[in-house]
Amino acid sequence: MKLLFDHNLAPRLVARLADLFPGSEHVRDVGLAMADDVVIWEYAKVHGLAIVSKDADFRQLSFLYGSPPKVVWLRVGNKSTAQIEAVVRANAASLEAFDADPVASMLVVTA
């Protein structure tokens, strides 16, 4: 599973989670730091990435369009990068199962 981390998450998460999710990207690193959510959505769709965000807007797009791309909505509040990494690591099996489910379009992850 390759992830696309939204602008509200630290770019460092790409390297810190590369052992579990190789090939992941951050919107900043692909020139989409200031892009509209729909542009990010299309980028993820074309490149086979699941969007990871704390932004409810992607939840809405998921309801509207379905997948692809899949959306991982982090409902974790204000957390440090280390805490976000720990949450993603703790839910790695759930993310892999979500990725393998052909009908699932959104996964809500809580702390």
Secondary structure as a PSIPRED ss2 file (coil, helix, strand):
# PSIPRED VFORMAT (PSIPRED V4.0)

   1 M C   1.000  0.000  0.000
   2 K C   1.000  0.000  0.000
   3 L E   0.000  0.000  1.000
   4 L E   0.000  0.000  1.000
   5 F E   0.000  0.000  1.000
   6 D C   1.000  0.000  0.000
   7 H C   1.000  0.000  0.000
   8 N C   1.000  0.000  0.000
   9 L C   1.000  0.000  0.000
  10 A C   1.000  0.000  0.000
  11 P C   1.000  0.000  0.000
  12 R H   0.000  1.000  0.000
  13 L H   0.000  1.000  0.000
  14 V H   0.000  1.000  0.000
  15 A H   0.000  1.000  0.000
  16 R H   0.000  1.000  0.000
  17 L C   1.000  0.000  0.000
  18 A C   1.000  0.000  0.000
  19 D C   1.000  0.000  0.000
  20 L C   1.000  0.000  0.000
  21 F C   1.000  0.000  0.000
  22 P C   1.000  0.000  0.000
  23 G C   1.000  0.000  0.000
  24 S C   1.000  0.000  0.000
  25 E E   0.000  0.000  1.000
  26 H E   0.000  0.000  1.000
  27 V H   0.000  1.000  0.000
  28 R H   0.000  1.000  0.000
  29 D H   0.000  1.000  0.000
  30 V H   0.000  1.000  0.000
  31 G C   1.000  0.000  0.000
  32 L C   1.000  0.000  0.000
  33 A C   1.000  0.000  0.000
  34 M C   1.000  0.000  0.000
  35 A C   1.000  0.000  0.000
  36 D C   1.000  0.000  0.000
  37 D H   0.000  1.000  0.000
  38 V H   0.000  1.000  0.000
  39 V H   0.000  1.000  0.000
  40 I H   0.000  1.000  0.000
  41 W H   0.000  1.000  0.000
  42 E H   0.000  1.000  0.000
  43 Y H   0.000  1.000  0.000
  44 A H   0.000  1.000  0.000
  45 K H   0.000  1.000  0.000
  46 V H   0.000  1.000  0.000
  47 H H   0.000  1.000  0.000
  48 G C   1.000  0.000  0.000
  49 L C   1.000  0.000  0.000
  50 A E   0.000  0.000  1.000
  51 I E   0.000  0.000  1.000
  52 V E   0.000  0.000  1.000
  53 S E   0.000  0.000  1.000
  54 K C   1.000  0.000  0.000
  55 D C   1.000  0.000  0.000
  56 A H   0.000  1.000  0.000
  57 D H   0.000  1.000  0.000
  58 F H   0.000  1.000  0.000
  59 R H   0.000  1.000  0.000
  60 Q H   0.000  1.000  0.000
  61 L H   0.000  1.000  0.000
  62 S H   0.000  1.000  0.000
  63 F H   0.000  1.000  0.000
  64 L H   0.000  1.000  0.000
  65 Y H   0.000  1.000  0.000
  66 G C   1.000  0.000  0.000
  67 S C   1.000  0.000  0.000
  68 P C   1.000  0.000  0.000
  69 P C   1.000  0.000  0.000
  70 K C   1.000  0.000  0.000
  71 V E   0.000  0.000  1.000
  72 V E   0.000  0.000  1.000
  73 W E   0.000  0.000  1.000
  74 L E   0.000  0.000  1.000
  75 R E   0.000  0.000  1.000
  76 V C   1.000  0.000  0.000
  77 G C   1.000  0.000  0.000
  78 N C   1.000  0.000  0.000
  79 K C   1.000  0.000  0.000
  80 S C   1.000  0.000  0.000
  81 T H   0.000  1.000  0.000
  82 A H   0.000  1.000  0.000
  83 Q H   0.000  1.000  0.000
  84 I H   0.000  1.000  0.000
  85 E H   0.000  1.000  0.000
  86 A H   0.000  1.000  0.000
  87 V H   0.000  1.000  0.000
  88 V H   0.000  1.000  0.000
  89 R H   0.000  1.000  0.000
  90 A H   0.000  1.000  0.000
  91 N C   1.000  0.000  0.000
  92 A H   0.000  1.000  0.000
  93 A H   0.000  1.000  0.000
  94 S H   0.000  1.000  0.000
  95 L H   0.000  1.000  0.000
  96 E H   0.000  1.000  0.000
  97 A H   0.000  1.000  0.000
  98 F H   0.000  1.000  0.000
  99 D H   0.000  1.000  0.000
 100 A H   0.000  1.000  0.000
 101 D C   1.000  0.000  0.000
 102 P C   1.000  0.000  0.000
 103 V C   1.000  0.000  0.000
 104 A C   1.000  0.000  0.000
 105 S C   1.000  0.000  0.000
 106 M E   0.000  0.000  1.000
 107 L E   0.000  0.000  1.000
 108 V E   0.000  0.000  1.000
 109 V E   0.000  0.000  1.000
 110 T E   0.000  0.000  1.000
 111 A C   1.000  0.000  0.000
